Amino acid sequence: MNNILETINGPDDLKKTRPEELPHLAEEIRALIINTVSATGGHLSANLGTVELAIALLRVFNPPQDKLIWDVSHQTYAYKILTGRREVFHTLRQTDGISGFLLRSESKYDAFGAGHAGTALSAALGMAAARDRQDGAEHIVAIVGDGALGCGTSFEALNNLSSTTQRLIVILNDNEMSISANVGAISRYLGQLLAHPRYNRWKASVERFARHKLKMSWLSNIYLRSEEAIKSLFLRSILFEEFGLRYIGPIDGHNISTLISSLEIAKNSDEPILVHVTTQKGKGYTFAEAEPEIWHGTGAFESKTGLLLKTGSSLKYSDVFGQTMERLAAQNNKIVAITAAMSVGTGLVNFARKFPDRFFDVGIAEEHAIIFAAGLATQSFMPLVAIYSTFAQRIVDFVIHDVCLQQLPVIFCLDRAGIVGDDGPTHHGIFDIALFRSVPNLVMMQPKDESELANMIASAVAWKKPVMIRYPRGGGPGTAIPSAFSEIPFGKAEVLAEGNAVQIWALGDMIPLAQRAAKKLQRAGFKTGIVNPRFIVPLDGDLLRRQSEKAQCIVSIENGVANGGFGSAIGETLSNTDFKGALLRFGWPNKFVPHGAFEKLAERCGLTDEGIATAVMKVLHS
């Protein structure tokens, strides 16, 4: 069979494809995804599971007129390929290439940008409300994963659905797994639905009979009461119908003809409807089928063997966190770990195996995780919450209201702090310092290496205060976890190099950059000191004031947004001194930084040793 994919440059071409050719098209799309992701890295297993679904959606609906809203949108590679981005798909997640997520500025077919879970239903409901008020005829379709369905915002949207619109289509993509295995009542409920397909067959046939035969109201009432009684034989309740959604499913998400038929029914429904589709993560690639969690997000790999081409540092910061937690928990039975569907990414898999009664995965519910931790802390437990910095944007109010206001000893460990590169602005962790620095009672820290991270965690446990520790993705310089933990002097910075003309305060992962810039300044004749602040809050004001008495220039460097960040804290402290020199703050600009290689992004934003040294020398010479 000829290469069908090469003939498809958009949805119109897809609609012209013969039905019997669609399964082969799905195979071609999978091959393209595997070949591309093996070179660029990306989200593999979720995208291999939604190929047929993307084909069916674009056969039945007509975007951009119809609005297709994908929750999270890390599963939209097939959708991108079929909506005019096939020829540039090789640039996936590369600097100046196409995004790994939906992006409104990238394509007219991307109705709503995303990168975090739980947004599709609310966005779709807003679009439906706008359509209804403008007498529009377009279809609004929300594609939601089973993991995202357990997110609180999804339930808030469901709660408002029936009072907002009577025309909405929800596709539940049920692959029985978010990033880590799903947890909680929703996961069990979907399992029940999947376990009882007989109910769905029975319901469909009875509905057809009721619609055509039971015209008399008293017979209709009997049918409705009978249906409630009979379906309880299969399920305790039909959750979605309680929210006002007609339910169809479960449907095989890899059978294109069945998918198309079901979507046609949904398209013609005169009431809100949910189509429950079951898919397999990693479908078509043996390694991803066997270990979908591992292949959720991957670096470049050899497609034939499944071996990663480069692994970087052998010990990641997330590994350090997990191993430190295991050692501390073995010594203290009050230590508990909490994560929001990220046990793999945050390094807590082994902790969960060793201490199952002290490990809590609350699902994609970051807000709940914080209040849950606060409740544990009131009862003498020491909760450590592991969360990505980008997802911590959701927890600001709960950190303030439920933890810091009550001065509860909850420790927040923010993984992936700073620029994460190829995942782009939805995943960059550059706002955490600016968001949390001004919160009373909250201690904020960042380590310079793996050993210091371990000591910071152990110190935070001993202090019994609200503490936030941020650290980047990947590994550091390669220091080992200490055999015995030592307490970090509270509120005290560490001087790494003495100087007088220039003092560089560089946070954590930016210290190597500071050291390279310092060498250039030293060669130019300016004695340059380097400080590892360790503490963002409380800042070591005593050291800073002493240095300000002699320094001509004080420099701050951070892997975070400069506005309101660590450099701003230094400026606020210096404003209460007689410092007559210059303060230069280096961080990311106050804008959403695109995806791309860290080095290229840093060069564009002046975050290089040459850029820093040049700026400092310009000030000193003036």
C-alpha positions as CSV (number, residue, x, y, z in Angstrom):
1,M,0.0,0.0,0.0
2,N,1.3,3.5,-0.9
3,N,2.3,6.0,1.8
4,I,-1.1,7.5,2.7
5,L,0.3,9.9,5.2
6,E,2.2,11.8,2.6
7,T,-1.0,12.7,0.9
8,I,-2.6,14.3,4.0
9,N,-1.8,18.0,4.6
10,G,-4.9,18.7,6.6
11,P,-8.3,17.5,7.7
12,D,-9.9,17.9,4.3
13,D,-7.4,15.4,2.8
14,L,-8.1,13.0,5.7
15,K,-11.8,13.1,4.9
16,K,-11.1,12.0,1.3
17,T,-9.2,8.9,2.5
18,R,-11.0,5.6,1.9
19,P,-12.3,4.0,5.2
20,E,-10.3,0.8,4.5
21,E,-7.1,2.8,4.4
22,L,-7.5,4.3,7.8
23,P,-5.9,1.5,9.9
24,H,-2.8,1.6,7.7
25,L,-2.7,5.4,8.1
26,A,-2.7,4.8,11.9
27,E,0.3,2.6,11.5
28,E,2.1,5.2,9.5
29,I,1.4,7.9,12.0
30,R,2.7,5.7,14.8
31,A,5.9,5.0,12.9
32,L,6.4,8.7,12.4
33,I,5.8,9.5,16.1
34,I,8.3,6.8,17.2
35,N,10.9,7.9,14.7
36,T,10.6,11.5,15.6
37,V,10.4,11.1,19.4
38,S,13.4,8.8,19.3
39,A,15.4,11.7,18.0
40,T,13.9,14.6,19.8
41,G,12.5,13.1,23.0
42,G,9.0,13.8,24.1
43,H,5.8,12.2,25.3
44,L,5.6,8.8,23.7
45,S,3.2,6.4,25.3
46,A,0.2,8.7,25.6
47,N,0.5,9.8,21.9
48,L,0.7,6.2,20.6
49,G,-2.6,5.6,22.4
50,T,-4.6,8.4,20.8
51,V,-3.8,7.9,17.1
52,E,-7.1,6.3,16.1
53,L,-9.0,8.8,18.2
54,A,-7.4,11.7,16.5
55,I,-8.2,10.2,13.1
56,A,-11.9,9.6,14.0
57,L,-12.3,13.1,15.5
58,L,-11.0,14.8,12.4
59,R,-13.2,12.6,10.2
60,V,-16.4,13.5,12.0
61,F,-15.8,17.1,13.1
62,N,-14.7,20.1,11.2
63,P,-12.1,22.2,13.0
64,P,-11.3,25.1,13.2
65,Q,-15.1,25.8,13.0
66,D,-15.7,22.9,15.5
67,K,-13.6,23.3,18.6
68,L,-11.6,20.3,19.8
69,I,-10.1,20.9,23.2
70,W,-7.5,18.4,24.4
71,D,-6.9,18.3,28.2
72,V,-3.1,18.6,29.0
73,S,-2.5,18.2,25.2
74,H,0.6,16.1,25.6
75,Q,-1.2,13.4,23.6
76,T,-1.8,15.5,20.5
77,Y,1.1,14.5,18.2
78,A,-1.2,12.6,15.8
79,Y,-3.6,15.6,15.8
80,K,-0.7,17.9,14.9
81,I,0.4,15.6,12.1
82,L,-3.1,15.5,10.6
83,T,-3.7,19.3,10.9
84,G,-1.0,20.5,8.6
85,R,2.2,20.0,10.7
86,R,3.4,16.8,9.2
87,E,6.3,18.3,7.3
88,V,7.6,20.2,10.4
89,F,7.0,17.4,12.8
90,H,10.7,16.6,12.9
91,T,11.2,20.0,14.7
92,L,9.1,18.8,17.7
93,R,10.2,20.4,20.9
94,Q,13.3,21.8,19.3
95,T,14.4,25.5,19.5
96,D,12.1,27.4,17.1
97,G,10.3,24.2,16.2
98,I,6.7,23.1,17.0
99,S,5.6,22.7,20.6
100,G,5.0,19.4,22.3
101,F,1.7,20.8,23.4
102,L,-1.2,22.6,21.8
103,L,-0.5,26.3,21.2
104,R,-3.0,28.8,19.9
105,S,-0.3,30.8,18.2
106,E,1.0,27.7,16.4
107,S,-2.1,26.7,14.5
108,K,-5.7,27.7,13.8
109,Y,-6.6,24.1,14.7
110,D,-5.4,24.5,18.3
111,A,-8.6,25.8,19.9
112,F,-7.1,26.1,23.4
113,G,-3.5,25.8,24.7
114,A,-2.7,23.5,27.5
115,G,0.0,21.8,29.4
116,H,-1.6,21.2,32.8
117,A,-4.4,18.8,33.6
118,G,-8.0,19.6,34.3
119,T,-8.6,22.6,32.0
120,A,-10.5,21.1,29.0
121,L,-13.9,20.8,30.5
122,S,-14.0,24.3,31.9
123,A,-12.6,25.8,28.6
124,A,-15.1,23.8,26.5
125,L,-18.0,24.9,28.8
126,G,-16.9,28.5,28.3
127,M,-16.8,28.1,24.5
128,A,-20.2,26.4,24.5
129,A,-21.7,29.2,26.6
130,A,-20.3,31.8,24.1
131,R,-21.6,29.8,21.1
132,D,-25.1,29.6,22.6
133,R,-25.2,33.3,23.2
134,Q,-24.1,34.0,19.7
135,D,-26.5,31.4,18.1
136,G,-23.6,29.5,16.7
137,A,-23.9,26.0,15.3
138,E,-20.3,24.7,15.9
139,H,-19.7,21.6,18.0
140,I,-17.6,21.9,21.1
141,V,-15.7,18.7,22.0
142,A,-13.6,18.2,25.2
143,I,-11.1,15.3,25.1
144,V,-10.3,14.4,28.7
145,G,-8.1,11.7,30.1
146,D,-9.1,9.5,33.0
147,G,-6.3,11.1,35.1
148,A,-7.4,14.6,34.4
149,L,-11.0,13.7,35.2
150,G,-10.0,13.3,38.9
151,C,-8.7,16.9,38.9
152,G,-10.9,19.3,41.0
153,T,-11.4,21.7,38.2
154,S,-12.9,19.0,36.1
155,F,-15.5,18.4,38.8
156,E,-16.2,22.1,39.1
157,A,-16.9,22.2,35.4
158,L,-19.1,19.1,35.6
159,N,-21.1,20.7,38.4
160,N,-21.9,23.7,36.2
161,L,-22.5,21.8,33.0
162,S,-26.3,21.2,33.0
163,S,-27.0,24.8,34.0
164,T,-24.7,26.3,31.3
165,T,-25.4,24.5,28.0
166,Q,-27.4,21.7,26.4
167,R,-24.9,21.0,23.7
168,L,-21.5,19.7,24.7
169,I,-19.5,16.6,23.7
170,V,-17.0,15.0,26.2
171,I,-14.6,12.3,25.1
172,L,-13.3,10.4,28.0
173,N,-9.9,8.9,26.9
174,D,-9.5,6.1,29.5
175,N,-6.1,4.5,29.3
176,E,-6.2,3.5,33.0
177,M,-3.1,5.6,33.7
178,S,-2.1,9.3,34.0
179,I,1.7,9.9,34.5
180,S,1.7,7.6,37.4
181,A,-1.0,5.0,38.0
182,N,-4.3,6.6,38.7
183,V,-5.6,6.5,42.3
184,G,-8.9,7.1,44.1
185,A,-12.6,6.6,43.6
186,I,-12.8,7.9,40.0
187,S,-10.2,5.3,38.9
188,R,-12.1,2.5,40.7
189,Y,-15.4,3.8,39.2
190,L,-14.1,3.7,35.6
191,G,-12.8,0.3,36.3
192,Q,-16.3,-0.8,37.2
193,L,-17.6,0.7,34.0
194,L,-15.0,-1.3,32.0
195,A,-15.8,-4.4,33.9
196,H,-19.5,-4.3,33.0
197,P,-19.9,-3.8,29.2
198,R,-23.1,-5.9,29.3
199,Y,-24.8,-2.9,31.0
200,N,-24.0,-0.6,28.1
201,R,-25.3,-3.1,25.5
202,W,-28.4,-3.6,27.5
203,K,-28.9,0.1,28.0
204,A,-28.6,0.9,24.3
205,S,-31.1,-1.7,23.3
206,V,-33.6,-0.7,26.0
207,E,-33.3,3.0,25.1
208,R,-34.1,2.3,21.5
209,F,-37.2,0.3,22.6
210,A,-38.3,3.0,25.1
211,R,-37.9,5.8,22.6
212,H,-40.0,4.1,19.9
213,K,-42.5,2.1,21.9
214,L,-43.1,3.7,25.3
215,K,-45.1,6.8,24.2
216,M,-47.5,6.8,27.2
217,S,-46.1,8.8,30.2
218,W,-47.0,6.2,32.8
219,L,-45.0,3.5,30.8
220,S,-42.1,6.0,30.4
221,N,-42.0,6.4,34.2
222,I,-42.0,2.7,34.7
223,Y,-39.1,2.4,32.2
224,L,-37.1,5.1,34.0
225,R,-37.6,3.5,37.4
226,S,-36.8,0.1,36.0
227,E,-33.6,1.4,34.4
228,E,-32.4,2.8,37.7
229,A,-33.1,-0.6,39.4
230,I,-31.5,-2.7,36.7
231,K,-28.4,-0.7,36.2
232,S,-27.7,-1.0,39.9
233,L,-27.2,-4.7,39.2
234,F,-24.2,-3.6,37.1
235,L,-23.0,-0.4,38.8
236,R,-23.7,1.4,42.0
237,S,-24.5,4.6,40.0
238,I,-24.0,6.2,36.7
239,L,-21.9,9.2,37.8
240,F,-21.9,11.1,34.5
241,E,-25.7,10.9,34.1
242,E,-26.1,12.5,37.5
243,F,-24.1,15.5,36.1
244,G,-26.4,15.7,33.1
245,L,-24.3,13.8,30.6
246,R,-25.7,11.1,28.5
247,Y,-23.3,8.2,28.6
248,I,-22.0,6.0,25.7
249,G,-19.4,3.4,26.2
250,P,-17.0,1.9,26.9
251,I,-15.8,1.9,23.2
252,D,-12.7,0.4,21.8
253,G,-10.5,3.4,21.1
254,H,-8.4,1.6,18.5
255,N,-11.3,0.5,16.3
256,I,-11.7,3.5,13.9
257,S,-15.0,2.5,12.4
258,T,-16.6,2.0,15.9
259,L,-15.1,5.3,17.0
260,I,-16.5,7.2,14.0
261,S,-20.0,5.7,14.5
262,S,-20.0,6.7,18.2
263,L,-18.8,10.2,17.4
264,E,-21.5,10.6,14.8
265,I,-24.1,9.7,17.5
266,A,-22.5,12.2,19.8
267,K,-22.5,14.8,17.1
268,N,-26.3,14.5,16.6
269,S,-27.2,14.4,20.2
270,D,-29.6,17.0,21.5
271,E,-28.2,16.8,25.0
272,P,-24.7,16.9,26.6
273,I,-23.1,13.5,26.0
274,L,-20.0,11.7,27.1
275,V,-18.3,9.0,25.0
276,H,-16.2,6.7,27.0
277,V,-13.2,5.5,24.9
278,T,-10.7,2.9,26.1
279,T,-7.2,3.1,24.7
280,Q,-3.8,1.5,25.4
281,K,-0.9,3.7,26.3
282,G,2.2,2.9,24.2
283,K,0.2,1.0,21.6
284,G,2.3,-0.3,18.7
285,Y,5.7,0.0,20.5
286,T,6.5,-3.0,22.6
287,F,8.7,-1.2,25.1
288,A,6.1,1.5,25.7
289,E,3.3,-1.0,26.0
290,A,5.2,-2.9,28.7
291,E,6.2,0.2,30.7
292,P,3.9,3.1,29.8
293,E,5.0,5.1,32.9
294,I,8.6,5.0,31.9
295,W,7.8,6.0,28.4
296,H,5.4,8.7,29.3
297,G,8.1,11.3,28.8
298,T,11.4,10.3,27.4
299,G,14.7,11.6,26.0
300,A,16.1,10.6,22.7
301,F,16.4,6.8,22.3
302,E,17.3,4.0,19.9
303,S,14.0,2.9,18.5
304,K,15.0,-0.7,17.8
305,T,16.4,-1.4,21.3
306,G,14.5,1.1,23.4
307,L,17.8,2.3,25.0
308,L,18.3,6.0,25.9
309,L,21.0,7.6,23.8
310,K,22.1,9.9,26.6
311,T,21.2,9.9,30.3
312,G,23.2,12.8,31.7
313,S,24.2,12.6,35.3
314,S,23.6,9.2,36.8
315,L,22.2,10.7,40.0
316,K,19.3,13.1,39.5
317,Y,18.1,15.6,42.1
318,S,14.8,13.6,42.2
319,D,16.8,10.5,43.1
320,V,18.6,12.4,45.9
321,F,15.2,13.5,47.2
322,G,13.8,10.0,47.1
323,Q,16.9,8.4,48.8
324,T,17.1,11.0,51.4
325,M,13.4,10.6,52.2
326,E,13.9,6.8,52.6
327,R,16.8,7.3,55.1
328,L,14.9,10.0,57.1
329,A,11.7,7.9,57.2
330,A,13.6,4.9,58.5
331,Q,14.7,7.1,61.5
332,N,11.5,9.0,62.0
333,N,8.1,7.2,61.7
334,K,6.3,10.6,61.6
335,I,7.7,11.4,58.2
336,V,5.2,11.0,55.3
337,A,5.5,11.7,51.6
338,I,2.8,13.2,49.4
339,T,2.7,13.6,45.6
340,A,0.1,14.5,43.0
341,A,0.3,11.7,40.4
342,M,4.1,12.2,40.1
343,S,5.6,9.4,42.1
344,V,8.0,8.4,39.3
345,G,9.1,11.9,38.3
346,T,9.7,13.1,41.9
347,G,11.7,10.0,42.9
348,L,9.3,8.4,45.3
349,V,8.7,5.0,43.8
350,N,11.1,3.2,46.2
351,F,9.8,5.2,49.2
352,A,6.2,4.0,48.3
353,R,7.4,0.4,48.3
354,K,9.2,0.6,51.6
355,F,6.7,2.8,53.4
356,P,3.3,2.2,51.8
357,D,1.5,3.4,54.9
358,R,3.3,6.7,54.8
359,F,3.1,7.4,51.1
360,F,0.1,9.3,49.6
361,D,-0.5,9.8,45.9
362,V,-3.5,12.0,45.8
363,G,-3.8,12.1,42.0
364,I,-3.9,15.3,40.0
365,A,-5.1,17.3,42.9
366,E,-2.3,19.7,44.0
367,E,-4.6,21.9,46.0
368,H,-6.0,19.0,48.0
369,A,-2.4,17.7,48.5
370,I,-1.5,20.9,50.4
371,I,-4.5,21.0,52.7
372,F,-4.2,17.3,53.3
373,A,-0.5,17.8,54.3
374,A,-1.6,20.6,56.6
375,G,-4.1,18.3,58.3
376,L,-1.4,15.7,58.8
377,A,0.9,18.4,60.3
378,T,-1.6,19.3,62.9
379,Q,-1.4,15.8,64.2
380,S,2.4,15.7,64.8
381,F,3.3,14.2,61.4
382,M,6.0,15.7,59.2
383,P,4.7,15.8,55.6
384,L,7.0,16.4,52.6
385,V,5.1,17.3,49.5
386,A,6.9,16.5,46.2
387,I,5.6,18.6,43.3
388,Y,7.0,20.1,40.1
389,S,7.5,23.9,40.3
390,T,5.2,24.5,37.4
391,F,2.3,22.7,39.1
392,A,3.1,24.5,42.3
393,Q,1.6,27.6,40.7
394,R,-1.8,26.0,41.6
395,I,-1.1,25.9,45.3
396,V,-0.3,29.5,46.2
397,D,-3.5,30.2,48.2
398,F,-3.2,26.9,50.1
399,V,0.4,27.5,51.0
400,I,-0.6,30.9,52.4
401,H,-3.9,30.1,54.0
402,D,-3.6,26.6,55.2
403,V,0.1,26.2,56.0
404,C,2.0,29.4,56.6
405,L,-0.8,31.3,58.3
406,Q,-1.0,28.4,60.9
407,Q,2.8,28.0,60.9
408,L,2.5,24.2,60.2
409,P,5.7,22.2,59.5
410,V,5.0,21.2,55.9
411,I,8.0,20.8,53.6
412,F,7.5,21.6,49.9
413,C,10.1,20.1,47.5
414,L,9.8,21.8,44.1
415,D,11.3,19.6,41.4
416,R,12.0,21.0,37.9
417,A,12.5,24.5,39.2
418,G,13.8,26.9,36.5
419,I,13.8,26.5,32.7
420,V,13.1,22.9,31.7
421,G,13.8,23.5,28.0
422,D,11.9,21.4,25.5
423,D,8.6,21.2,27.3
424,G,8.2,25.0,27.0
425,P,6.3,27.7,29.0
426,T,3.6,25.5,30.5
427,H,6.3,23.5,32.2
428,H,9.1,26.1,33.0
429,G,9.4,26.5,36.7
430,I,10.5,30.1,36.7
431,F,7.8,31.8,38.8
432,D,8.0,30.0,42.1
433,I,10.4,32.5,43.8
434,A,8.3,35.5,42.8
435,L,5.1,33.8,43.8
436,F,6.2,32.6,47.3
437,R,9.1,34.8,48.4
438,S,6.8,37.3,50.2
439,V,4.7,34.8,52.1
440,P,5.2,35.2,55.8
441,N,6.7,32.3,57.8
442,L,7.9,30.4,54.7
443,V,11.6,29.5,54.5
444,M,12.8,29.2,50.9
445,M,16.1,27.4,49.9
446,Q,18.0,26.2,46.9
447,P,21.0,23.8,47.0
448,K,24.2,24.1,45.0
449,D,24.6,20.3,44.6
450,E,23.2,16.9,45.5
451,S,24.8,16.7,48.9
452,E,23.5,20.1,49.9
453,L,20.0,19.1,48.9
454,A,20.1,16.1,51.2
455,N,21.3,18.2,54.1
456,M,18.6,20.8,53.3
457,I,15.8,18.2,53.5
458,A,17.2,16.8,56.8
459,S,17.6,20.4,58.2
460,A,14.0,21.3,57.2
461,V,12.7,18.3,59.1
462,A,14.6,19.4,62.2
463,W,13.4,23.0,62.0
464,K,9.7,22.1,62.1
465,K,8.8,25.2,60.0
466,P,7.0,25.7,56.7
467,V,9.9,25.2,54.2
468,M,10.1,25.3,50.4
469,I,13.2,23.8,48.6
470,R,13.5,24.3,44.9
471,Y,15.9,22.3,42.6
472,P,16.2,21.9,38.9
473,R,15.5,19.0,36.6
474,G,18.3,16.4,36.1
475,G,21.5,16.2,38.1
476,G,24.0,18.6,39.6
477,P,27.8,18.6,39.7
478,G,27.8,15.0,40.9
479,T,28.4,15.1,44.7
480,A,27.4,12.1,46.7
481,I,24.7,12.0,49.3
482,P,26.5,12.4,52.7
483,S,26.8,9.3,54.9
484,A,25.6,11.5,57.8
485,F,23.4,14.5,57.4
486,S,24.6,17.9,58.7
487,E,22.3,20.8,59.6
488,I,22.5,23.9,57.4
489,P,23.2,27.0,59.5
490,F,19.8,28.7,59.5
491,G,19.6,31.8,57.3
492,K,23.4,31.7,56.5
493,A,24.9,31.9,53.1
494,E,28.2,30.2,52.0
495,V,31.1,32.1,50.6
496,L,32.6,30.1,47.8
497,A,35.3,32.6,46.7
498,E,36.5,35.8,48.3
499,G,36.4,39.1,46.4
500,N,35.9,42.8,46.9
501,A,35.2,44.7,43.7
502,V,32.5,42.3,42.5
503,Q,30.3,40.0,44.6
504,I,28.2,37.4,42.7
505,W,25.3,35.8,44.5
506,A,24.2,32.9,42.4
507,L,21.4,30.5,43.3
508,G,22.1,26.8,43.1
509,D,22.3,25.6,39.5
510,M,23.6,29.0,38.4
511,I,26.8,28.8,40.4
512,P,28.8,27.2,37.6
513,L,27.7,30.1,35.4
514,A,28.8,32.5,38.1
515,Q,32.2,30.8,38.3
516,R,32.8,31.1,34.6
517,A,31.8,34.8,34.6
518,A,34.1,35.3,37.7
519,K,37.1,33.9,35.8
520,K,36.6,36.4,33.0
521,L,36.3,39.3,35.5
522,Q,39.4,38.0,37.3
523,R,41.4,38.1,34.1
524,A,40.2,41.6,33.5
525,G,41.7,42.6,36.9
526,F,38.5,42.6,39.1
527,K,38.7,40.5,42.2
528,T,35.4,38.7,42.2
529,G,33.7,36.9,45.1
530,I,31.1,34.2,44.7
531,V,28.3,33.4,47.3
532,N,26.1,30.4,47.5
533,P,23.0,32.0,49.1
534,R,21.4,28.7,50.1
535,F,18.5,30.8,51.6
536,I,16.2,32.9,49.4
537,V,14.2,33.6,52.6
538,P,15.6,34.5,55.0
539,L,18.3,36.2,53.0
540,D,21.7,36.4,54.8
541,G,21.4,40.2,55.2
542,D,24.4,40.4,57.5
543,L,26.8,39.0,54.9
544,L,25.3,41.2,52.1
545,R,25.6,44.3,54.2
546,R,29.3,43.6,55.0
547,Q,30.1,43.0,51.3
548,S,28.2,46.1,50.3
549,E,30.7,48.3,52.3
550,K,33.5,47.4,49.8
551,A,31.9,46.1,46.6
552,Q,31.5,48.3,43.5
553,C,29.1,45.9,41.9
554,I,26.8,43.2,43.4
555,V,25.4,40.6,40.9
556,S,22.5,38.2,41.4
557,I,22.0,35.2,39.1
558,E,18.9,33.0,39.3
559,N,17.2,30.4,37.2
560,G,13.9,32.1,37.6
561,V,12.0,35.2,36.4
562,A,14.0,38.3,37.5
563,N,11.0,40.5,38.3
564,G,10.2,39.9,42.0
565,G,12.7,37.1,42.2
566,F,15.9,36.6,44.2
567,G,17.6,39.6,42.8
568,S,14.7,41.7,43.9
569,A,15.2,40.4,47.5
570,I,18.9,41.5,47.3
571,G,17.8,44.9,46.0
572,E,15.3,45.4,48.9
573,T,18.0,44.5,51.4
574,L,20.6,46.8,49.9
575,S,18.0,49.7,49.9
576,N,18.4,49.8,53.7
577,T,22.2,50.2,53.5
578,D,24.7,52.9,52.3
579,F,25.6,50.8,49.2
580,K,26.7,53.2,46.5
581,G,27.6,50.7,43.8
582,A,25.6,49.0,41.1
583,L,23.2,46.0,41.5
584,L,22.9,43.8,38.4
585,R,20.2,41.2,38.4
586,F,20.4,38.3,35.9
587,G,17.4,36.0,35.4
588,W,14.7,35.2,32.9
589,P,12.7,38.1,31.4
590,N,9.2,38.9,32.5
591,K,7.6,37.0,29.7
592,F,6.7,33.4,28.8
593,V,9.9,31.8,27.6
594,P,9.4,29.4,24.7
595,H,10.6,25.8,24.4
596,G,14.1,25.1,23.3
597,A,17.5,24.0,24.4
598,F,18.6,25.7,27.7
599,E,21.8,27.0,26.2
600,K,20.1,28.7,23.3
601,L,17.4,30.2,25.4
602,A,20.0,31.5,27.9
603,E,22.1,33.0,25.1
604,R,19.0,34.9,23.8
605,C,18.3,36.3,27.2
606,G,21.9,37.3,28.1
607,L,22.3,34.5,30.7
608,T,25.9,33.6,29.6
609,D,29.3,34.1,31.2
610,E,30.3,36.5,28.5
611,G,27.1,38.5,28.8
612,I,27.4,38.8,32.6
613,A,31.1,39.7,32.5
614,T,30.6,42.3,29.8
615,A,27.7,43.9,31.7
616,V,29.7,44.0,34.9
617,M,32.8,45.5,33.3
618,K,30.7,48.1,31.5
619,V,29.4,49.3,34.9
620,L,32.8,49.2,36.6
621,H,34.5,51.1,33.8
622,S,31.8,53.8,34.0
